Structures are given as C-alpha cells and as structure tokens.
Amino acid sequence: MRPITATVGPLAAASANNIALSQTPGAAGPLTLNGATVVNGIAILDTARRVLITTADTTHTFTVTGTSPTGTLLTEVVGPITGSAFTAQDFKTVTSIVINGGATAAVTAGTNGIASSPWVRFDEYAAGTATVATDVTGTVNYTIQQSMDDPNSPTNPVLPANMTWLNSLDATMVGATTAIYSTQYPLVPIFARVLLNSGAGSVTATFMQTGAAPY
C-alpha cells in the first residue's frame, strides 16, 4: 500500500456558544444559530471538528445536521445531556440543531478542542503489517485510533456516528505529545485516524501497509 497521510489541526480556540448563543426553546424545533461562526444562518467552522452542546436540560435530544469538509451531509443525535456533550463526527458546517421538545433549561452550542483527522482505509485483502509515523507542530495531545467497523460493509454496515474507535495498543501513541514511529499493527484494521485531544498545534500521521494483495 502506498503511504497515506492524514492531518488534524490546528484548531481555532474553543467556544461554547460560537454556533448558538444561550436560548431556551419553548417547543420542539431548531435552535437559532446566532453565534460568532454563523453566516447567513449557517455555522462555518475553522476546520472540521466536534460540535459541543451545553445545557442543564437532561430530558431532550438534539439532532445536529451539517456537512463534512468535502460537503457530505452529516446528521447525528446528541443527548440526553448531563452538563455537556459533543458529537462523534467532525462538522465543517452546521446547518441546523433541532431539539425534540421544549427545553427545561438554557442551551448553547459551540466547539471544544477535539477533532479527528480524515480516516485512513487499509487493504483488508493484503497481507502484512502496517506502520505509522507522526509529525507534530506546536503543542498537542493526540491518540492514534483504529476501527473494524465499516459504513460501506455489504453485510454489517455501521453508521459513521456509531462506529467504535479504539485506542492504539501501542501505549506511546495514546495521549502522545511528540512525534513517534510505531510498527503497531501486526494485523491491519479497516480504518485508522488521529484524534486530537487538545492543543493549538497539528499532527500529521503517515500510515504504510507493508503487504500487497496476492494475485
């Protein structure tokens, strides 16, 4: 497999209300998107990242709709919430956030300091191990993750928001802060990614699968 590179970060400073300022909807329906990132009713984020919802309302859910960096439609349900919760997917834009009932407390929507790189797809038909090397710019805390779930599986598809991502078995790649080289995959997963846990810098990871599919 040719080397595949994935980058995450840098992120603009997190803001709990840069998508929707504090409001208490009286009935089910969309929140008013009126934060600092909103242009003509659409929140345009600095880069694809998690959407954070904060409220003391513990009884309702919020359906977040928007797009990925490539314009793919993303939809995800968040909640019920205890304090705050964020999406599992990374949104570049947010076009609506819909609550499923009248709020019992004020709600804000914004961003936190978490984001993921684009996914790297391995060749499950090829033999061999895989290695990863990272380059770090600035201050970061990051984790290499992998998943055996596949939204495109013909037999067991899993929605992107419901995929299970597990941390690397190489402990040096979990909560890492510096550049690292690892031969961490004796058997390759279906997908891998870089999770930026915090920090104002960026991480670039290069993945290489050593084997090739047999003829």
N, C-alpha and C positions, 0 to 999 in steps of 0.2 A: 504494500500500500504506500502510495506517495505520502510524504509528510503533510499533515493538515494542521493549520494554525488557527487558534481561537483566542480572541482578546476580550477582556472585560475591563471597564473603567477607562478614564477617571469619571467619577460621578460629581455632579453639582451638589452643593450642600443640601442635606435632607431638610424637608419642611413638612410638618404635619398637616398644613392647610393650603398648600400651593395648588391643589386641584379643586377643593371645595372648602370655602370658609364655614365657620360654625353655623349650623342651622338645625332646626327641629321640625322635620316634615310632619304634617298633621295627618297624612294618609299615605297609602302605598303610592309609589311613583318615583320619578327621577329626582335626585338631588340637583340643586342649582350649581353648575360648575362655574365658579367665580373666583378661583384662586389666581395666583400670580402667573401660572403657566398657561392659563386659558386664553385662547384667541378665537373669537367668533364661535364660542360655545364648545370648543374642543381643547382639552388639555394636551399640550405638546411638550413632552418631557425632553430633557437634555440628551438622554440616551435611554435605551430600553432598560427598565428597572421595575422593582416591585411597587405596587400601589398599596399604601397604608391607609386603613380606616380606623378611626379612633372614636369611641363612644362608650358611655356607661349603659347604653341600651343592650341588654343581654338576651333579648327575645326575638330579634329580627335578623334577616339575612340581607346581603347587598350583592346585586349582580353587576359586576364590572364588565363593561364592553369597551373594546378599543382595537388597536392594531399592533402588530409586531413591527420591527424595523423594515421588513420587506412588504408591509401592507397587508399581511394576512390577518383576517378577522380573529380576535381573541375574545372569549367570554369565560368568566369564572365567577362562581358564587363564593362569597366570603361571609363567615358567620354561622350561627350567632357568635357574638364577640364578647369577650370579657376584657374590657380596657382597650385593647387594640389588636389588630390582626392585619396580615398583609397577604397579597396574592402569591400563589406558587409560580405564576408566569410573569414574564417581564414585558411590560407595556411601553411602547414608544409614544402612543397617543391613547387618551381616554375620551370616548365619545359620550358615555353615559354611565351613571351609577344609580341603580334603582333599588330602593328599599321595599320590602314586601309587606309593609304595614306602617301605621302611624308610629313615629318614633316616641320613645318614652324619655329620651334624653338627647342632648345636642350631639351632632355628628360633624366630624371634619374628615376630609380626605386629602392625602398628600403622598409624600415619599419618605422612605427610610434610606439607610446606607447600604442596602443589599441589592445585588444584581448578579445575573449569570451570563456567561459567555454564550455564543451560539453553540449548538450541540455538534459534537464530532461523531460521525457514524463510522463504525468499524465494519469490516467484511466478515460476517459470521461464517462464511464458507471457506475462508482462508485459514491455513494452519499458522502456528507460530505465536509468539508473544508480542507485546506492544510496550513501547517505552514512551515517556513523556519528559519534556524539559521545559522549564518555565523561565521567563524573563520578567523582572519586576522593575517598575518605575515608580518612585515615590514611596509613600508609606501605605502598606496594605496588610490585610489579614485575609487569607484565601484558603480554599479547600478544593482539591480535585475530587469530583464525584462521578459515579457511573450508574447506569440503569440497564436492566434487562427488559424493561417494558418498551413497547413499540406501538405508537399510534397507527402505524400502517400495517400491522400484522394481519394476515388474512384469517387467522384462527382465533387470536386473542388480543384485539386492539384495545389500547388503554388511552383515554383522553389525556392530552398533554398536562392538564391541570391536576390529573390524578396519578401521574407517574411517580413511582418510588425511586428516589435518588439516594444512593448510599455513599458514605464517605469512603475514600481510598483506604485499602488495607495497609498501605504504607503510612505509618503514623507521622512521618515527616511532611506528608502532603496534606495534613489536616491542621487547620489553623496556622498555616505557614506564613512567614513574613519576608522570606528571602527567595532568591532563585534556587531551584532544586532540579536535579536529574534523578529519574527513578525508572527502573525496569519493573514496574508494578503489576503488570498484567500477564501472568503465566497463561491464562485463557482470557481472550478479549471479551468485553461486554458488547452490548449492541450500541450504546451511546456513552459518551463521556462529556464532561463540561467543567468549567472553572466557576466556582461560586465565590464571589467577592463578599466576604462577611462584613468588612468595614474598611475604612481608609479612603484617602483622597487620591491615591495613585492608581496604577493599572497593572494588570497581569496579562502576559501573552504566553500561552502554552502551545507547544508543538508536539503532536502525537504521531508516532510512527508504528505501524504494524509490520512485523518482520516477514511474515509469510506471504505466500501468494496462493490464490485459488488453484487447485490442481486441474489439469486438463481432463 
